[in-house]
Amino acid sequence: MSAKIMMWILAVFFVTASSGQSQTQGFAGLGSDATGFAIPQSGAALSFPADHGAHPDYRIEWWYVTANLQGEDGKQYGAQWTLFRSALAPGVAQGFADPQIWIGHAAVTTVDHQYVAERLGRGGVGQADVVAAPFAAWIDDWRLAASSGATPDQLHDLSVAATGTGFSYALKLKATGPLVLQGDRGFSVKSASGQASYYYSQPFYQVSGAINVAGSNVQVSGKAWLDREWSSQPLAENQTGWDWFSLHFDTGEKLMAFRLRDDKDGFISANWISVDGKTSPMSKEDLRLEPVRQAKVEGRDMPVAWRIQIPAKSLDVTTQPLNDRSWMRTSTPYWEGPLSFKGTATGVGYLEMTGY
């Protein structure tokens, strides 16, 4: 089978998943049946560096980096690098028999433009894969990898690079804090009916490097956040998408928070991360997420600005996007972009919104 035919099949798969043919299956089919695949279990301990690598018996997985950047030109930028693995069946095989398919997303956000690129690939032929140690994740020439002389923590020092129409970047990420297990020691519940994923983050990266936008090379620095997540049915059947935040406070704390939308009250979860990496999980009773401004994006009404409140911490902030139209024009489209926030605290972060 030719490479072009295989790429066409992959494109059809992802477009079909996002076509909305069955809204009851959630965003891009992530609420569909998981029969035959492994299911995350409460109490299972994550293991490093092994869990930095791929988990082919689970249906969906991602390696996700977002970076808030300050350019030497005085401008703000955002950068995203993501590798998704999706399995048509559990396990791996050689060559074209391999059931693992891969998709890469890369983006650079400026105040007036969203540069986006997408790569489709397949397992079994070396085009895309992830190796736990020494850590390396790639699709074609896009790469996220441990720097030479990697420490025992394979994610401590990383390099990340991607290119697309009108943009490229090459960044160095250096962690100043520990890995963070989300949810209950890495077991992250996503619905009242028990859907869950394994989920951990590295939210403490300091960034240096360069981006190229429309032919102009800019040295940048800033903060980055890496998310690792895998599951086989991360959404319930009635959940259609999510609103996900990663916040870097100027005081050094971090906040991960998400709202999964359904036909009832929705499901909210969050994790307050102290400067030394200690965590305080939060539920819907602890956190308030309220859209405060909408913008018309690709014909959709998108809630691009939010008020976030945590009464127990006297936190009350309002977010503003760098660019209202941070739309990812990919096979499964979604909104993803950098933000800043102010109120009782200040800082920067990222917002992802799917299923609109």
C-alpha positions, 0 to 999 in steps of 0.5 A: 500500500502506498504512503499516499494511500495510507496518509489518505486513510489516516486523514479520513479516520481523523476527519470522521472522528471529528465530524460530529456524526455522533455527538453522544460519543464526545469530542472526536469520539473520545467517549466511544466504546473502549472494548479490548483496550486497557483501562486506567485503574485507581491505585496503579503507581506510575513508573518513570522513565517507562511511563514517558514512553508510549502505551500501545494497549491504551486507545489514546495518548499525548505528549503536549507542550505549551510555552508562553514566550517573551521576544527580544522584540518586546512582543508576546508569543505562544508556542505549541508542540503536540504528538498524539497516538491513537490506536485502531487496536491494542498492541504493536506490529511491524510495518503496515500491520501496526495499528498505531497511528500518529498525529502532530500539531504545532503552532505559534501564536502572535497578537494578530495571527495563529500559525498552525501545522499538522503532520499525520503518520503511522507506527511500525515504519519509524515515521513517528514514535516515542522512546522512554529513555533516552527520551525522544518523541517525533513525527517526521522532523518534528522532535521533542527529546532529552538533551545530550547527557540527560539526567535520570529524570528524562524530562528535566532538559528537553529540546523541541523543534517544529516547522510549518508554513510561515513559522518555525521554532527551536526551544530549550526547556529546563525544569526548575521543579519536579514532575507533578502527578495530577488527580489521585497520584496520577489517576485523573477522574474525568466524569461522575460515571468514572471515566479517567486517565493517567495524567502527569505534568512538568509545569516548571520549565524555563524556556530559551531559544528562537522562533521564526515568524514570517521570515523574522527570527526572534530570540525568546524566553519564557515558561513552558508546561508539558502534559502527559496523558493516556486513556482508552475512554477519557470522556463519558458518552454525554461529554462533548468537549472541555475547557482546560487551563494551565496557569503560571503565577508570577509568585511561582505557583501553578494551577491546572484546571478543566471543565468537561461539558455535558448535558447537565452541570459539567465536571470540574477538577483542578490541582493547585501546585505550590512552588516546590511541587506539592499539590492540592487537588480541587473539585467543583466545590473549590473552584469557579470557572465562568466565561466573561467574554465571547468572540466569534471564531470560525463561525463559533461563539467561543468563550475566550475570556474567563473568571477563575475563583478559588475562595479558599485561596482568596483567588479571583482572576480574569484571563485574556487571550493573546489572540481571540482567534487562536484556532487550530485549523487541524483535522480535529479543530479546536481553540488553543492559545496563550493568555495572561491574567490579573486580579488578586494575582497575575501571570500567564498561561494557556487555554484549550477549548474543544468540542465547540 
